[in-house]
Amino acid sequence: MNLLLAEVAQATQRLADAGVPSPRFDAEELAAFVHAVKRGELHHVKDADFDARYWEAVARREAREPLQHITGRAFFRYLELAVGPGVFVPRPETESVVGWAIDAVRAMDVVEPLIVDLCTGSGAIALALAQEVPRSRVHAVELSEQALDYARKNVEGSRVVLHHGDALTALPELDGQVDLVVSNPPYIPLTEWEYVAPEARDHDPELALFSGQDGLDTIRGIERTAHRLLRPGGVVVIEHADTQGGQVPWIFTEERGWADAADHPDLNNRPRFATARRATP
């Protein structure tokens, strides 16, 4: 075993002892980042090339600083995104939300589907949709100036049109025209603060995490925005906590002009996102 792989093994144990959920992956990812190689190429790093900065990075992760803040990048579907303090780090479970949204848009008989991503954060959802639905027209809305800075970097050169604004009042010029509204909004109840993982609670912006006593305040507002933006037959897709699966579809009621409200599981078979269709008059 070369020196770097031996150090990775030690780092893995340190991260495990600190309660990091994926200690081996994180130890390897940090080693690959510091030494500017891919994870599968770590064994090619010569002993003489071992970089002591690796232990600085391990210490930061040991203190539960997010891996993505240390490396400055996050991977989401087929994307590599710039992230850091002030922007929500995209999670793997959101990939299921995007997968469903892509399938829904592709099933529509629309040549150039119009899509709006509310609470875009880093721009992950909007960029994935623009990349995987080639003829789509994608608008992304973000309120936070800090998050917007990262989104601007990420969407540069793409077809995504970025807007600085509030998801609850966004884009009135598109009212009644949108085919798909998608969002990963804040949805953690304020009462759950102490139970949130340190990586999120201490490093993700509160604006992207918490939303009222039951966590559903922003989702209720987005329901109204989505109904305003969507054309009849258009679809909304919205992420929520796995404990909210029985609640979110009931926000999209027939009385409010919705049809086919339903919940869907993530890759771990936990309730993760709700969908609904704007009813046709």
BALO-542931 format. One line per field, with one value per atom (N, C-alpha, C): atom name; x, y, z; residue number from 1. Coordinates in steps of 0.02 Angstrom, whole numbers, plus 32768, in hexadecimal, padded with zeros to 4 digits. Atoms other than C-alpha are relative to their C-alpha. Last residue first. Layout:
REM BALO-542931
at c(CA	...);
c1 c(X	...);
c2 c(Y	...);
c3 c(Z	...);
i c(NUM	...);
REM end
This chain:
REM BALO-542931
at c(N	CA	C	N	CA	C	N	CA	C	N	CA	C	N	CA	C	N	CA	C	N	CA	C	N	CA	C	N	CA	C	N	CA	C	N	CA	C	N	CA	C	N	CA	C	N	CA	C	N	CA	C	N	CA	C	N	CA	C	N	CA	C	N	CA	C	N	CA	C	N	CA	C	N	CA	C	N	CA	C	N	CA	C	N	CA	C	N	CA	C	N	CA	C	N	CA	C	N	CA	C	N	CA	C	N	CA	C	N	CA	C	N	CA	C	N	CA	C	N	CA	C	N	CA	C	N	CA	C	N	CA	C	N	CA	C	N	CA	C	N	CA	C	N	CA	C	N	CA	C	N	CA	C	N	CA	C	N	CA	C	N	CA	C	N	CA	C	N	CA	C	N	CA	C	N	CA	C	N	CA	C	N	CA	C	N	CA	C	N	CA	C	N	CA	C	N	CA	C	N	CA	C	N	CA	C	N	CA	C	N	CA	C	N	CA	C	N	CA	C	N	CA	C	N	CA	C	N	CA	C	N	CA	C	N	CA	C	N	CA	C	N	CA	C	N	CA	C	N	CA	C	N	CA	C	N	CA	C	N	CA	C	N	CA	C	N	CA	C	N	CA	C	N	CA	C	N	CA	C	N	CA	C	N	CA	C	N	CA	C	N	CA	C	N	CA	C	N	CA	C	N	CA	C	N	CA	C	N	CA	C	N	CA	C	N	CA	C	N	CA	C	N	CA	C	N	CA	C	N	CA	C	N	CA	C	N	CA	C	N	CA	C	N	CA	C	N	CA	C	N	CA	C	N	CA	C	N	CA	C	N	CA	C	N	CA	C	N	CA	C	N	CA	C	N	CA	C	N	CA	C	N	CA	C	N	CA	C	N	CA	C	N	CA	C	N	CA	C	N	CA	C	N	CA	C	N	CA	C	N	CA	C	N	CA	C	N	CA	C	N	CA	C	N	CA	C	N	CA	C	N	CA	C	N	CA	C	N	CA	C	N	CA	C	N	CA	C	N	CA	C	N	CA	C	N	CA	C	N	CA	C	N	CA	C	N	CA	C	N	CA	C	N	CA	C	N	CA	C	N	CA	C	N	CA	C	N	CA	C	N	CA	C	N	CA	C	N	CA	C	N	CA	C	N	CA	C	N	CA	C	N	CA	C	N	CA	C	N	CA	C	N	CA	C	N	CA	C	N	CA	C	N	CA	C	N	CA	C	N	CA	C	N	CA	C	N	CA	C	N	CA	C	N	CA	C	N	CA	C	N	CA	C	N	CA	C	N	CA	C	N	CA	C	N	CA	C	N	CA	C	N	CA	C	N	CA	C	N	CA	C	N	CA	C	N	CA	C	N	CA	C	N	CA	C	N	CA	C	N	CA	C	N	CA	C	N	CA	C	N	CA	C	N	CA	C	N	CA	C	N	CA	C	N	CA	C	N	CA	C	N	CA	C	N	CA	C	N	CA	C	N	CA	C	N	CA	C	N	CA	C	N	CA	C	N	CA	C	N	CA	C	N	CA	C	N	CA	C	N	CA	C	N	CA	C	N	CA	C	N	CA	C	N	CA	C	N	CA	C	N	CA	C	N	CA	C	N	CA	C	N	CA	C	N	CA	C	N	CA	C	N	CA	C	N	CA	C	N	CA	C	N	CA	C	N	CA	C	N	CA	C	N	CA	C	N	CA	C	N	CA	C	N	CA	C	N	CA	C	N	CA	C	N	CA	C	N	CA	C	N	CA	C	N	CA	C	N	CA	C	N	CA	C	N	CA	C	N	CA	C	N	CA	C	N	CA	C	N	CA	C	N	CA	C	N	CA	C	N	CA	C	N	CA	C	N	CA	C	N	CA	C	N	CA	C	N	CA	C	N	CA	C	N	CA	C	N	CA	C	N	CA	C	N	CA	C	N	CA	C	N	CA	C	N	CA	C	N	CA	C	N	CA	C	N	CA	C	N	CA	C	N	CA	C	N	CA	C	N	CA	C	N	CA	C	N	CA	C	N	CA	C	N	CA	C	N	CA	C	N	CA	C	N	CA	C	N	CA	C	N	CA	C	N	CA	C	N	CA	C	N	CA	C	N	CA	C	N	CA	C	N	CA	C	N	CA	C	N	CA	C	N	CA	C	N	CA	C	N	CA	C	N	CA	C	N	CA	C	N	CA	C	N	CA	C	N	CA	C	N	CA	C	N	CA	C	N	CA	C	N	CA	C);
c1 c(8043	73FF	7FCB	8019	7498	7FB9	803D	74E1	7FED	8032	7593	7FC3	800D	75EC	7FCC	8047	7638	7FFB	8010	76DA	7FB6	8047	7723	7FF9	8019	77D4	7FB9	7FD0	7839	7FE5	8027	77D5	802C	801F	785D	7FD8	8047	7885	7FDF	8002	7942	7FB8	7FDB	794F	8001	7FBD	78C7	8022	7FC6	780E	8042	7FD2	777B	803C	7FBD	76E0	802A	7FE6	7643	8046	7FCC	75D2	8016	7FCC	7574	8038	8015	7512	803C	7FCE	7524	7FDF	7FF5	74B5	8033	7FD0	74B8	8011	801F	7419	802D	802D	7468	7FE0	8043	74F1	7FD9	8012	75AD	7FBB	7FFD	75D0	7FE7	8040	7592	8001	8032	7624	7FBD	7FF6	769B	7FCC	801B	7659	8002	8049	766B	7FE0	8021	771A	7FB5	8038	7756	7FD8	8035	77CA	7FC1	801F	7837	7FC9	7FE0	7855	7FDC	8012	7815	8025	7FE0	783F	7FE8	7FE3	77C6	801B	7FDA	7790	8025	7FD2	7709	8020	7FF1	76B7	802F	7FBB	7660	800A	7FDD	75B6	8049	8029	756D	8022	8039	7602	7FD3	800D	766E	7FC6	7FD2	76AA	7FEB	8000	7619	802A	8042	75FF	7FFA	8004	76BA	7FBD	7FD7	76BF	7FFA	8023	762D	8027	803E	7679	7FDB	7FEF	7720	7FC4	7FF8	76D7	800F	8043	7698	8004	8024	7743	7FB9	7FEA	7795	7FDC	8014	772E	8013	8025	773E	7FED	7FD4	77C4	7FDF	8009	7746	802B	8005	777B	7FF8	803A	77B4	7FFE	803B	782A	7FC4	8039	78DC	7FC7	800F	7966	7FBC	800B	7991	7FE8	8035	797E	7FEE	8041	79E4	7FC6	8024	7A7B	7FBC	8030	7AD6	7FDC	7FDE	7B6C	7FD1	7FCB	7B3D	801E	8014	7A94	8034	8034	7AC1	7FF2	7FEC	7B69	7FCC	7FD5	7B36	8014	7FBA	7AA6	802C	7FE3	79FC	804B	7FF8	79B4	8020	7FCC	79CD	800D	7FBD	796D	8036	7FD2	78D3	8049	7FFC	785B	8032	7FD5	787C	800B	8022	782F	8032	7FF4	789E	7FDA	803B	7851	800C	7FF6	78BE	7FC3	8004	7896	8018	7FE8	78D0	8002	7FE0	7865	8018	7FDC	781E	8022	7FE2	779C	801F	7FE9	7778	801C	8011	7719	8012	7FCB	7717	7FE8	7FDC	76A5	802F	802A	761B	8023	803E	7681	7FD8	8008	772B	7FBF	8003	7733	7FF6	8047	7708	7FF8	800F	77B8	7FB7	7FD3	77CD	7FDB	801B	775B	8022	8048	776A	7FE2	8026	7814	7FB4	8024	785D	7FD6	8043	78D9	7FE4	7FFC	797F	7FBB	8024	7960	800C	8001	79CF	7FDF	8007	79AC	7FF5	8028	79EE	8001	803E	7A2A	7FD6	8039	7ADB	7FC4	7FF9	7B7D	7FC7	7FDE	7B80	800A	802A	7B01	8022	8014	7B7D	7FD9	7FC5	7BD6	7FEA	7FE7	7B31	803D	802B	7AEB	8018	7FED	7B7F	7FD7	7FBB	7B63	8018	8003	7AA7	8046	800E	7AC3	8001	7FC6	7B16	7FF6	7FCA	7A90	803C	7FC3	7A05	8036	8006	795C	8043	7FDF	7973	7FFE	800B	790B	8022	7FF0	7938	7FFD	7FF7	78EE	800B	7FFF	7902	800E	7FF0	78D1	7FF9	8025	78D7	8017	8024	7919	7FD8	7FDA	79A2	7FDB	8039	7943	8016	801E	79D8	7FBE	7FD2	7A49	7FDC	7FE9	79C5	802D	8039	7974	8014	800C	7A1A	7FC8	7FCC	7A43	7FF6	800A	799E	8033	803C	79AC	7FF7	7FFA	7A5F	7FC5	8016	7A51	7FFF	7FC6	7AB9	7FEE	7FC2	7A1F	803C	7FD0	798B	8042	7FCE	7903	803A	8005	7883	802E	7FE4	78B0	8000	7FEB	7840	8017	7FF6	782E	8017	7FED	77EA	8000	8022	77E5	801E	7FD0	7824	7FE1	7FC0	77CC	8036	7FE9	773E	8045	7FFE	76D9	8010	802C	7705	8008	8041	7753	7FCF	7FF9	7802	7FBE	7FFA	77CF	8005	8040	7790	8002	802F	7829	7FBD	7FEA	789B	7FD0	8011	7838	8013	8049	7840	7FEC	800F	78FD	7FB6	7FF0	790E	7FF0	802F	78B4	800B	803F	7919	7FCB	7FF9	79BA	7FC1	8021	797E	8006	8047	79A9	7FDB	8011	7A61	7FB5	7FFD	7A6F	7FEB	8031	7A96	800C	7FDD	7AFF	7FCC	8014	7A9B	8025	802D	7AFA	7FF2	8034	7B48	7FD2	8029	7BEB	7FCF	7FD8	7C24	7FD3	8027	7BEA	802F	7FDC	7C27	7FD2	8016	7BCD	802F	7FD2	7C03	7FF3	7FE4	7B70	8035	7FC6	7B39	8027	800E	7AC2	803E	8049	7AFD	7FEC	8014	7BB3	7FB6	8033	7BE8	7FED	8026	7C83	7FCE	801D	7CE5	7FD7	7FEA	7D51	7FE7	7FB7	7D43	801B	7FE4	7C92	804D	8005	7C5D	801B	7FCD	7C9D	8001	8014	7C2E	803A	8008	7C83	7FEF	8041	7C63	7FF3	8027	7CFB	7FBA	8009	7D46	7FD6	8039	7D2B	7FF0	803C	7D9A	7FC3	8013	7E1B	7FC1	8020	7E1E	7FE8	8043	7E41	7FDA	8027	7ED2	7FB8	8016	7F10	7FDB	8036	7F13	7FE6	803F	7F79	7FC4	8015	800B	7FC0	800A	8018	7FE4	8034	8061	7FFD	8030	80C9	7FC9	7FDE	8161	7FD1	7FF5	80F2	801F	7FC1	80BA	8009	7FDC	8004	803D	7FCA	7FD0	8029	7FC6	7F6B	803B	7FDB	7EF8	803F	7FB9	7EC4	802C	7FE5	7E15	804A	7FFF	7DE9	801F	8040	7E1B	8005	800A	7EB8	7FB8	8013	7EE1	7FFE	7FCA	7F40	7FEF	7FC0	7ED4	8038	8002	7E33	8044	8000	7E5A	8001	7FBE	7E89	8005	7FD2	7DEA	8047	8010	7D81	802E	7FE5	7DD7	7FF5	7FB7	7DB8	8021	7FE8	7D06	804C	8009	7CDF	801E	7FD0	7D29	7FFC	7FB9	7CD1	8031	7FDF	7C20	804C	8029	7BAF	8023	800C	7C32	7FDD	8047	7C1B	7FF0	8020	7CC3	7FB7	8004	7D02	7FDD	8033	7CD9	7FF7	8041	7D3B	7FC7	800C	7DD4	7FBB	800F	7DC7	7FF2	8042	7DBD	7FEC	8032	7E50	7FBA	8001	7EBC	7FCA	801C	7E8D	7FFC	8048	7EAC	7FDE	801B	7F58	7FB4	7FFC	7F84	7FE2	8036	7F44	8001	8040	7FB2	7FC7	800B	804E	7FBB	7FD8	8046	7FEB	802B	8000	802D);
c2 c(7FE5	84C4	7FD9	7FDF	8451	8019	801A	842A	8029	7FCB	8459	7FE9	7FE3	83B4	8037	7FF2	837B	8021	7FE5	8332	800D	8002	830F	8020	7FC6	82E5	7FF4	7FCB	827A	803B	7FCA	81ED	803E	7FD5	816C	8037	8011	80DE	8026	802A	80F6	7FED	803E	8135	7FD0	7FF5	81B6	7FBC	8011	8190	8014	802E	81EB	7FF3	8000	8246	7FCA	8041	826E	8009	7FF5	82FC	7FBC	8035	82C4	800D	8045	8366	7FD2	8033	8419	7FBC	8003	84B4	7FCD	7FCC	84E8	7FFD	7FBF	8486	803A	7FF1	83EF	8045	801D	83F4	8012	7FF8	8411	7FDF	7FB8	842D	800E	7FE1	837C	804B	8006	8338	8021	7FD2	8385	7FF6	7FBD	8332	8029	8001	8276	8044	8020	827B	7FFF	7FD6	82F9	7FE1	8003	8286	8027	8042	8266	7FF7	802F	8321	7FBD	7FF5	837C	7FCD	802C	8392	8012	7FDD	83E4	7FCF	8033	83B6	8022	7FE8	8420	7FC4	802B	83F0	8024	7FFC	844E	7FDC	803E	840F	8000	803A	84BF	7FC0	8005	8534	7FC7	8039	8548	800C	8006	85ED	7FCC	7FC3	861B	7FF8	7FFC	856B	803D	8032	855C	8003	7FEA	85FF	7FD1	7FC8	85CB	801A	801A	8521	8037	8018	8577	7FE1	7FC6	85D7	7FEB	7FE3	8538	803D	802C	84E8	801A	7FEF	857E	7FD5	7FBC	856B	8010	7FFF	84AD	8046	8008	8492	800B	8043	8474	7FF4	8031	8507	7FB9	8000	8572	7FC6	7FDE	8556	7FF8	7FFD	8522	8029	803A	84E4	8005	803A	8555	7FC3	7FF0	85F9	7FC4	800D	85AB	800D	7FC4	85A8	7FEF	7FEB	8500	803E	7FE8	84FB	8013	7FCF	84DC	8020	7FCF	8485	8038	7FD4	842E	8038	7FE6	83E0	8031	7FC5	83D2	801F	8012	835B	803F	7FFA	83A1	7FF0	8043	835F	8001	8025	8400	7FBB	7FE5	8468	7FD4	8038	83F8	8016	8029	8476	7FC7	7FDD	84F2	7FD6	7FDB	8473	8021	801C	8444	802A	8025	846B	7FE1	800F	84E8	7FDC	7FC5	84D7	7FEF	801E	8455	8039	7FDD	8493	7FD0	802F	8468	8027	7FDC	84C1	7FCC	8023	846F	8033	8048	84A4	7FDB	802F	8560	7FB8	8019	85D7	7FC5	8027	860A	7FE2	801C	8694	7FDB	8044	86AB	7FDF	7FFC	876A	7FBB	7FF6	8751	8003	8008	8709	8008	8001	86F3	7FFE	7FCB	8729	7FFF	7FF7	8695	8036	8035	865C	800C	8029	8704	7FCC	7FEF	8751	7FCD	7FF2	8753	8015	7FC5	8701	8008	7FFA	8689	8041	7FB8	8658	8008	7FED	85A8	804C	7FE0	8588	8018	802D	8564	8027	8027	85C7	7FD0	7FDC	8602	7FD3	7FFD	859E	8023	8042	8565	8003	8025	860A	7FBF	7FDD	8668	7FDC	8013	85E5	8021	8043	85FD	7FEB	7FFB	86B9	7FBC	7FE9	869D	8005	803B	8637	8013	802D	86CD	7FC3	7FE4	8747	7FD1	7FF1	86D8	801A	7FC4	86E3	8016	8006	8666	8043	7FC7	8648	7FF2	8012	85D9	803E	7FC5	85E3	7FE9	8008	8553	8043	7FBB	854C	8003	7FDD	8495	8048	7FC7	8458	8027	7FD1	83E9	803C	7FF3	8396	8037	8040	8346	8006	802F	83DE	7FC3	7FE3	8461	7FD0	8001	83F0	801D	8045	83D0	7FFB	8015	8489	7FB8	7FDD	84BB	7FE9	801B	8437	801F	8047	8462	7FE5	8009	851F	7FB8	8004	8535	7FFC	800B	856F	8002	8027	855B	7FF4	800D	8591	7FD8	7FD0	8583	7FEB	801D	8528	8036	7FD1	855D	7FD9	801B	84F8	8037	7FC7	8524	7FE7	7FF8	848E	8039	7FDC	84A9	800E	7FFE	842C	8020	7FBB	8401	8001	7FF4	835F	804A	7FCA	8339	8008	801D	8290	8034	8026	82D9	7FE2	7FD0	8359	7FDB	7FDE	82D3	8030	802E	8265	8022	800A	82F8	7FD2	7FC4	8326	7FF9	8000	8274	803C	8038	8270	7FFD	7FEB	831D	7FC9	7FCB	82E8	8015	8023	8247	8032	801C	82AE	7FDA	7FD1	830F	7FE7	800F	8277	802E	8035	828A	7FF3	8043	8332	7FCB	8030	83DE	7FBA	8034	844D	7FCD	8044	84E6	7FCE	8021	8587	7FB9	7FD2	8604	7FE2	7FDE	85AA	8031	7FE9	8545	8021	7FF4	84FE	8018	7FD9	84F6	800D	7FBE	846C	8022	7FED	83CF	804A	7FBE	838D	8002	7FFE	82E5	8041	8021	82BC	8003	8008	8335	7FE6	8025	833F	7FF1	8033	83C6	7FDE	801D	8433	7FCD	7FCB	84A9	7FE6	8009	841A	8037	8007	844D	7FFB	7FBE	8491	7FFD	7FD5	83F2	8046	8014	8382	8031	8029	83E1	7FF1	7FD2	841F	7FD6	8004	8397	803B	7FCF	83BC	8009	801E	831C	802E	802E	8368	7FDF	7FD8	83FB	7FD3	7FE1	8387	802B	8033	831D	801E	800D	83B7	7FCD	7FC4	83EA	7FF6	8004	8337	803E	8032	8338	7FFF	7FDB	83D8	7FD0	7FFC	8364	8028	7FBA	833E	8004	7FF8	8294	8048	7FCC	82A6	800A	7FBF	8248	803A	7FEC	81B3	8046	8018	81AC	801A	7FC8	81C7	7FE4	7FE9	813A	8039	802D	80E1	8014	7FF0	8178	7FD4	7FF8	8164	800C	8040	811F	8002	8030	81B8	7FBE	801F	8229	7FCE	803E	8292	7FE9	7FF1	8344	7FC1	8017	8310	8007	7FE1	8376	7FEF	7FB8	8347	8021	7FF4	828E	804B	8011	8285	800F	7FCC	82E1	7FF4	7FC4	826C	803A	8008	81D4	803E	8002	820B	7FFB	7FBC	823D	8002	7FD7	8195	8044	8017	8136	802A	7FEF	819F	7FEA	8026	81A0	800A	8038	81D6	7FD4	7FF1	823E	7FC5	8006	8214	8013	7FBE	8256	7FFE	7FF0	81A4	8043	802D	817A	8010	7FE5	8213	7FD5	7FC0	81DF	801C	800E	812C	803F	8020	8163	7FF1	7FCB	81D8	7FE4	7FDE	8147	8037	802F	80E2	801F	8002	8179	7FD0	7FC4	818D	8003	800B	80DA	803B	802F	80F8	7FEF	7FDE	8193	7FD1	7FD3	813B	801F	7FC4	80AB	802F	7FC4	8000	803E);
c3 c(7FF2	7CB5	7FDB	803C	7CA5	800E	801F	7D4E	7FC3	7FFE	7D74	7FD8	8042	7D8B	8007	800E	7E2F	7FBB	8042	7E6E	7FFA	8014	7F19	7FBB	8025	7F4A	7FEA	800A	7FC3	7FD9	8020	8011	7FF9	7FCF	803A	7FDD	7FF7	7FC3	8039	7FC4	7FD6	8013	800E	7F23	803B	801A	7F48	7FF5	7FD6	7F59	7FDF	8022	7F07	802C	7FE4	7F47	7FDF	7FEA	7EE5	801E	7FCD	7EAF	801C	7FFF	7E12	8032	800C	7DFD	8007	8011	7E38	7FF4	8048	7E37	7FEA	8013	7EED	7FB6	7FF3	7F14	7FEB	8038	7EBF	8009	8000	7F42	7FC1	8047	7F34	7FF5	800E	7FEF	7FB9	7FEB	8010	7FF9	8034	7FA9	8012	8038	802A	7FC9	7FF9	80C8	7FC0	7FFA	80C2	8001	8039	807C	8004	8016	80FB	7FC7	7FCD	815F	7FEC	8003	80C6	8035	7FD2	80BB	7FFE	7FBA	8021	802B	7FCF	7F69	8047	7FC7	7EF0	8034	7FDC	7E41	8039	7FCC	7DED	8021	7FC6	7D48	8030	7FEB	7CBB	8043	8012	7C81	8012	7FF1	7C82	7FE6	802E	7C70	8018	802D	7D08	7FD1	8039	7D51	7FCD	8028	7DC4	7FC1	8020	7E05	7FD3	8035	7E23	7FDC	8038	7E84	7FC5	801F	7EF3	7FC3	801E	7F17	7FDC	8043	7F31	7FDE	802D	7FC3	7FB9	8009	8017	7FD1	802F	7FF8	7FF4	8044	804A	7FCD	8013	80E9	7FB8	803F	80F2	7FE8	8039	8175	7FBD	801B	8201	7FC2	7FCB	826E	7FE6	7FD4	81DE	8030	801C	814D	802E	7FD2	8175	7FE4	7FD6	8101	8022	802A	806E	8027	8030	80CE	7FD5	7FE0	815B	7FCF	7FEA	80E7	801D	8034	80E5	8019	803C	815C	7FC6	7FF2	8211	7FC2	7FCD	81FC	8008	8018	8159	8031	8041	8181	7FE4	7FFA	8238	7FBD	8003	820D	8002	8043	823F	8003	801C	82E3	7FBA	7FDD	8346	7FE3	8009	82C7	801F	800C	82C3	7FFB	7FC4	8314	7FF9	7FD1	8287	803F	7FCA	8211	802F	7FBD	817C	8034	7FE6	80D2	8045	7FB9	8074	801C	7FD4	7FBB	8047	7FC2	7F3B	8033	7FC9	7EAD	8035	7FD5	7E03	8037	7FC8	7D99	802E	7FC4	7CF1	8032	8004	7C55	8040	7FED	7C75	7FFE	803B	7C15	800F	802D	7C8E	7FC5	7FE6	7CE0	7FCB	801B	7C8E	8017	8049	7CA2	7FE0	8015	7D5A	7FB5	8048	7D6E	7FED	803A	7E2A	7FBD	802C	7EB8	7FBC	7FF5	7F2F	7FD4	8021	7EEC	8005	7FD0	7F1F	7FDB	7FEA	7EA6	8030	7FB9	7E4D	8018	7FE7	7DA5	804B	7FB7	7D43	8015	7FF2	7C8F	804B	7FC6	7C70	8008	8016	7BBE	803B	8009	7BF9	7FE6	803D	7BE1	7FF3	8036	7C95	7FC3	803C	7CF9	7FC5	801A	7D7D	7FBF	8018	7D9B	7FDE	803B	7DA6	7FE2	8039	7E1C	7FC0	8016	7E91	7FC3	801A	7E9B	7FE7	8046	7EAB	7FE2	802A	7F49	7FB6	7FFC	7F9A	7FD4	8029	7F5D	7FFF	7FDD	7FA3	7FD0	7FD8	7F4C	801F	7FBF	7EBF	8025	7FD3	7E22	8043	7FBB	7D8E	802C	7FD6	7CDE	8048	7FB7	7C63	8022	7FED	7BAC	804C	7FCC	7B79	8008	801D	7AD3	8033	8029	7B1A	7FE5	802C	7BAA	7FD0	8012	7C01	7FD9	8020	7C09	7FE5	803F	7C2B	7FDA	802F	7CAD	7FBD	8013	7D04	7FCD	8030	7D00	7FE9	8040	7D50	7FCC	8021	7DD8	7FBB	8012	7E07	7FD9	8046	7E00	7FEA	802C	7E9E	7FB6	7FDC	7EFE	7FD1	8027	7E86	8024	7FCA	7EFF	7FE3	7FC9	7E70	8039	7FC4	7DCE	8036	7FCD	7D3D	803E	7FBD	7C9E	802F	7FD6	7BF1	8049	7FBF	7B7C	8029	7FD7	7ACB	8044	8024	7A59	802B	8004	7AD0	7FE1	8048	7ACB	7FF5	8018	7B7E	7FB5	8012	7BA7	7FE6	803F	7BA0	7FE9	8037	7C23	7FBD	8009	7C9B	7FC5	801F	7C83	7FF2	8045	7CA8	7FDB	8026	7D43	7FB6	800C	7D86	7FD4	802D	7D70	7FEF	8044	7DBE	7FCD	8012	7E5C	7FB8	800F	7E64	7FEA	8044	7E57	7FEC	802E	7EF0	7FB8	8003	7F5A	7FD0	8030	7F2B	7FFB	7FE4	7F87	7FCC	801A	7F42	8019	8025	7FB7	7FE6	7FED	7FE8	7FD4	802F	7FC8	8017	801A	8040	7FCD	7FCD	8063	7FE1	7FC8	7FCC	8033	7FC3	7F26	8037	7FCE	7E72	803B	7FEF	7E14	8032	7FCA	7DB8	800D	7FF8	7D53	8037	802D	7D0E	8008	8040	7D9F	7FD4	8002	7E26	7FBB	803B	7E5B	8004	7FF2	7ED4	7FBF	8038	7ED1	801A	802A	7F40	7FC6	8045	7F83	7FD1	8000	8039	7FB9	7FF1	8028	7FFE	803C	7FCD	800D	8031	805A	7FC6	8039	80D3	7FD1	8038	8172	7FC3	8022	81F1	7FD1	7FDB	8261	7FE2	7FBE	821B	802C	8007	816F	8042	800D	819F	7FFA	7FC2	81ED	7FF8	7FD6	814F	8042	801B	80E5	802A	7FF2	8154	7FE8	7FBA	8150	8015	7FF9	8092	8047	7FFC	8096	8006	7FBA	80BB	8009	7FED	8001	8047	7FCD	7FD5	8018	8014	7F36	8033	7FFE	7F7A	7FF0	7FBB	7FA0	8005	7FE3	7EEC	8047	7FE0	7EBD	8024	802C	7E46	8020	7FF8	7ECD	7FD3	7FC3	7ED6	8007	8010	7E1F	803E	8017	7E3B	7FF0	7FC8	7EA4	7FEC	7FF5	7E14	8039	8027	7E24	800B	8045	7E5C	7FD4	802C	7EFA	7FB6	7FEC	7F71	7FCF	800A	7F16	800E	8048	7F08	7FF1	8019	7FC0	7FB5	7FEA	7FF1	7FE6	8028	7F87	8013	8044	7FD3	7FD6	7FFA	8087	7FBB	7FF5	8059	8006	803C	800A	800B	8032	809D	7FC1	7FF1	8122	7FCA	8035	80D9	8006	801A	816A	7FCD	8047	81C8	7FDF	8012	8280	7FB8	7FFA	82BD	7FEC	7FB9	82DC	800C	7FE3	8227	804A	8014	81EE	801B	7FDE	8252	7FEF	7FBA	8215	8027	7FFF	815F	8048	8004	817A	8004	7FBF	81B3	8001	7FD0	8119	8046	800C	80AA	8031	7FE0	80F9	7FF7	7FB8	80CB	8026	7FEF	801B	804A	8003	800F	8014	7FC7	804E	7FFF	8001	7FD2	8039	8000	8000	8000);
i c(281	281	281	280	280	280	279	279	279	278	278	278	277	277	277	276	276	276	275	275	275	274	274	274	273	273	273	272	272	272	271	271	271	270	270	270	269	269	269	268	268	268	267	267	267	266	266	266	265	265	265	264	264	264	263	263	263	262	262	262	261	261	261	260	260	260	259	259	259	258	258	258	257	257	257	256	256	256	255	255	255	254	254	254	253	253	253	252	252	252	251	251	251	250	250	250	249	249	249	248	248	248	247	247	247	246	246	246	245	245	245	244	244	244	243	243	243	242	242	242	241	241	241	240	240	240	239	239	239	238	238	238	237	237	237	236	236	236	235	235	235	234	234	234	233	233	233	232	232	232	231	231	231	230	230	230	229	229	229	228	228	228	227	227	227	226	226	226	225	225	225	224	224	224	223	223	223	222	222	222	221	221	221	220	220	220	219	219	219	218	218	218	217	217	217	216	216	216	215	215	215	214	214	214	213	213	213	212	212	212	211	211	211	210	210	210	209	209	209	208	208	208	207	207	207	206	206	206	205	205	205	204	204	204	203	203	203	202	202	202	201	201	201	200	200	200	199	199	199	198	198	198	197	197	197	196	196	196	195	195	195	194	194	194	193	193	193	192	192	192	191	191	191	190	190	190	189	189	189	188	188	188	187	187	187	186	186	186	185	185	185	184	184	184	183	183	183	182	182	182	181	181	181	180	180	180	179	179	179	178	178	178	177	177	177	176	176	176	175	175	175	174	174	174	173	173	173	172	172	172	171	171	171	170	170	170	169	169	169	168	168	168	167	167	167	166	166	166	165	165	165	164	164	164	163	163	163	162	162	162	161	161	161	160	160	160	159	159	159	158	158	158	157	157	157	156	156	156	155	155	155	154	154	154	153	153	153	152	152	152	151	151	151	150	150	150	149	149	149	148	148	148	147	147	147	146	146	146	145	145	145	144	144	144	143	143	143	142	142	142	141	141	141	140	140	140	139	139	139	138	138	138	137	137	137	136	136	136	135	135	135	134	134	134	133	133	133	132	132	132	131	131	131	130	130	130	129	129	129	128	128	128	127	127	127	126	126	126	125	125	125	124	124	124	123	123	123	122	122	122	121	121	121	120	120	120	119	119	119	118	118	118	117	117	117	116	116	116	115	115	115	114	114	114	113	113	113	112	112	112	111	111	111	110	110	110	109	109	109	108	108	108	107	107	107	106	106	106	105	105	105	104	104	104	103	103	103	102	102	102	101	101	101	100	100	100	99	99	99	98	98	98	97	97	97	96	96	96	95	95	95	94	94	94	93	93	93	92	92	92	91	91	91	90	90	90	89	89	89	88	88	88	87	87	87	86	86	86	85	85	85	84	84	84	83	83	83	82	82	82	81	81	81	80	80	80	79	79	79	78	78	78	77	77	77	76	76	76	75	75	75	74	74	74	73	73	73	72	72	72	71	71	71	70	70	70	69	69	69	68	68	68	67	67	67	66	66	66	65	65	65	64	64	64	63	63	63	62	62	62	61	61	61	60	60	60	59	59	59	58	58	58	57	57	57	56	56	56	55	55	55	54	54	54	53	53	53	52	52	52	51	51	51	50	50	50	49	49	49	48	48	48	47	47	47	46	46	46	45	45	45	44	44	44	43	43	43	42	42	42	41	41	41	40	40	40	39	39	39	38	38	38	37	37	37	36	36	36	35	35	35	34	34	34	33	33	33	32	32	32	31	31	31	30	30	30	29	29	29	28	28	28	27	27	27	26	26	26	25	25	25	24	24	24	23	23	23	22	22	22	21	21	21	20	20	20	19	19	19	18	18	18	17	17	17	16	16	16	15	15	15	14	14	14	13	13	13	12	12	12	11	11	11	10	10	10	9	9	9	8	8	8	7	7	7	6	6	6	5	5	5	4	4	4	3	3	3	2	2	2	1	1	1);
REM end
